[in-house]
Amino acid sequence: MSILKNKLLRQTLSLGFISGLRSFSGLALISQHVSAHTSEPAPEIPLTWFQKEGVAWTLTALAVGELIGDKMPGVPNRTDPPALFGRVALGAMTGAVLSQYEKEEATVGAVLGGVAALAGTFVGFYVRKALVEKSGWPDWIFAVAEDAITVGMGVNALSGLKKYA
């Protein structure tokens, strides 16, 4: 597969990884890009659905809500089974949409995005937990830093995507 030979691999892994940090972020970012940079409906599913402007803005609202909700007390751990499953599924969907947009095999993108989301979930959880324990600083400081990393990685991953408009 050519996905393993070019920048698409890095983009898929990056957007999948950030889906593990903030579950809706990868999908919201790729949906915003696809809706803004394609002028006619794509023949592939799920790409067709994610290129709708209303879907892109709904996913963006969910991503922003998640950024806010992550700082609230009592939020379940991202490593708990329901949250973990959701992150992996959203990472896989992100990888599939990105691959279809770049005219590559969606299955490969889905697997890579899901695996990267799994890694992002655990890396984010354990790094943040260790930083809080070692520093004694409040968790929200590291949560905001994690938000910045999520957005920065996502924007960087999208910077090289083609534009089909």
Secondary structure as a PSIPRED ss2 file (coil, helix, strand):
# PSIPRED VFORMAT (PSIPRED V4.0)

   1 M C   1.000  0.000  0.000
   2 S H   0.000  1.000  0.000
   3 I H   0.000  1.000  0.000
   4 L H   0.000  1.000  0.000
   5 K H   0.000  1.000  0.000
   6 N C   1.000  0.000  0.000
   7 K H   0.000  1.000  0.000
   8 L H   0.000  1.000  0.000
   9 L H   0.000  1.000  0.000
  10 R H   0.000  1.000  0.000
  11 Q H   0.000  1.000  0.000
  12 T H   0.000  1.000  0.000
  13 L H   0.000  1.000  0.000
  14 S H   0.000  1.000  0.000
  15 L H   0.000  1.000  0.000
  16 G H   0.000  1.000  0.000
  17 F H   0.000  1.000  0.000
  18 I H   0.000  1.000  0.000
  19 S H   0.000  1.000  0.000
  20 G H   0.000  1.000  0.000
  21 L H   0.000  1.000  0.000
  22 R C   1.000  0.000  0.000
  23 S C   1.000  0.000  0.000
  24 F C   1.000  0.000  0.000
  25 S H   0.000  1.000  0.000
  26 G H   0.000  1.000  0.000
  27 L H   0.000  1.000  0.000
  28 A H   0.000  1.000  0.000
  29 L H   0.000  1.000  0.000
  30 I H   0.000  1.000  0.000
  31 S H   0.000  1.000  0.000
  32 Q H   0.000  1.000  0.000
  33 H H   0.000  1.000  0.000
  34 V H   0.000  1.000  0.000
  35 S H   0.000  1.000  0.000
  36 A H   0.000  1.000  0.000
  37 H C   1.000  0.000  0.000
  38 T E   0.000  0.000  1.000
  39 S C   1.000  0.000  0.000
  40 E C   1.000  0.000  0.000
  41 P C   1.000  0.000  0.000
  42 A C   1.000  0.000  0.000
  43 P C   1.000  0.000  0.000
  44 E C   1.000  0.000  0.000
  45 I C   1.000  0.000  0.000
  46 P C   1.000  0.000  0.000
  47 L H   0.000  1.000  0.000
  48 T H   0.000  1.000  0.000
  49 W H   0.000  1.000  0.000
  50 F H   0.000  1.000  0.000
  51 Q C   1.000  0.000  0.000
  52 K C   1.000  0.000  0.000
  53 E H   0.000  1.000  0.000
  54 G H   0.000  1.000  0.000
  55 V H   0.000  1.000  0.000
  56 A H   0.000  1.000  0.000
  57 W H   0.000  1.000  0.000
  58 T H   0.000  1.000  0.000
  59 L H   0.000  1.000  0.000
  60 T H   0.000  1.000  0.000
  61 A H   0.000  1.000  0.000
  62 L H   0.000  1.000  0.000
  63 A H   0.000  1.000  0.000
  64 V H   0.000  1.000  0.000
  65 G H   0.000  1.000  0.000
  66 E H   0.000  1.000  0.000
  67 L H   0.000  1.000  0.000
  68 I H   0.000  1.000  0.000
  69 G H   0.000  1.000  0.000
  70 D C   1.000  0.000  0.000
  71 K C   1.000  0.000  0.000
  72 M C   1.000  0.000  0.000
  73 P C   1.000  0.000  0.000
  74 G C   1.000  0.000  0.000
  75 V C   1.000  0.000  0.000
  76 P C   1.000  0.000  0.000
  77 N C   1.000  0.000  0.000
  78 R C   1.000  0.000  0.000
  79 T C   1.000  0.000  0.000
  80 D C   1.000  0.000  0.000
  81 P H   0.000  1.000  0.000
  82 P H   0.000  1.000  0.000
  83 A H   0.000  1.000  0.000
  84 L H   0.000  1.000  0.000
  85 F H   0.000  1.000  0.000
  86 G H   0.000  1.000  0.000
  87 R H   0.000  1.000  0.000
  88 V H   0.000  1.000  0.000
  89 A H   0.000  1.000  0.000
  90 L H   0.000  1.000  0.000
  91 G H   0.000  1.000  0.000
  92 A H   0.000  1.000  0.000
  93 M H   0.000  1.000  0.000
  94 T H   0.000  1.000  0.000
  95 G H   0.000  1.000  0.000
  96 A H   0.000  1.000  0.000
  97 V H   0.000  1.000  0.000
  98 L H   0.000  1.000  0.000
  99 S H   0.000  1.000  0.000
 100 Q H   0.000  1.000  0.000
 101 Y H   0.000  1.000  0.000
 102 E C   1.000  0.000  0.000
 103 K C   1.000  0.000  0.000
 104 E C   1.000  0.000  0.000
 105 E C   1.000  0.000  0.000
 106 A H   0.000  1.000  0.000
 107 T H   0.000  1.000  0.000
 108 V H   0.000  1.000  0.000
 109 G H   0.000  1.000  0.000
 110 A H   0.000  1.000  0.000
 111 V H   0.000  1.000  0.000
 112 L H   0.000  1.000  0.000
 113 G H   0.000  1.000  0.000
 114 G H   0.000  1.000  0.000
 115 V H   0.000  1.000  0.000
 116 A H   0.000  1.000  0.000
 117 A H   0.000  1.000  0.000
 118 L H   0.000  1.000  0.000
 119 A H   0.000  1.000  0.000
 120 G H   0.000  1.000  0.000
 121 T H   0.000  1.000  0.000
 122 F H   0.000  1.000  0.000
 123 V H   0.000  1.000  0.000
 124 G H   0.000  1.000  0.000
 125 F H   0.000  1.000  0.000
 126 Y H   0.000  1.000  0.000
 127 V H   0.000  1.000  0.000
 128 R H   0.000  1.000  0.000
 129 K H   0.000  1.000  0.000
 130 A H   0.000  1.000  0.000
 131 L H   0.000  1.000  0.000
 132 V H   0.000  1.000  0.000
 133 E H   0.000  1.000  0.000
 134 K H   0.000  1.000  0.000
 135 S H   0.000  1.000  0.000
 136 G C   1.000  0.000  0.000
 137 W C   1.000  0.000  0.000
 138 P C   1.000  0.000  0.000
 139 D H   0.000  1.000  0.000
 140 W H   0.000  1.000  0.000
 141 I H   0.000  1.000  0.000
 142 F H   0.000  1.000  0.000
 143 A H   0.000  1.000  0.000
 144 V H   0.000  1.000  0.000
 145 A H   0.000  1.000  0.000
 146 E H   0.000  1.000  0.000
 147 D H   0.000  1.000  0.000
 148 A H   0.000  1.000  0.000
 149 I H   0.000  1.000  0.000
 150 T H   0.000  1.000  0.000
 151 V H   0.000  1.000  0.000
 152 G H   0.000  1.000  0.000
 153 M H   0.000  1.000  0.000
 154 G H   0.000  1.000  0.000
 155 V H   0.000  1.000  0.000
 156 N H   0.000  1.000  0.000
 157 A H   0.000  1.000  0.000
 158 L H   0.000  1.000  0.000
 159 S C   1.000  0.000  0.000
 160 G C   1.000  0.000  0.000
 161 L C   1.000  0.000  0.000
 162 K C   1.000  0.000  0.000
 163 K C   1.000  0.000  0.000
 164 Y E   0.000  0.000  1.000
 165 A C   1.000  0.000  0.000
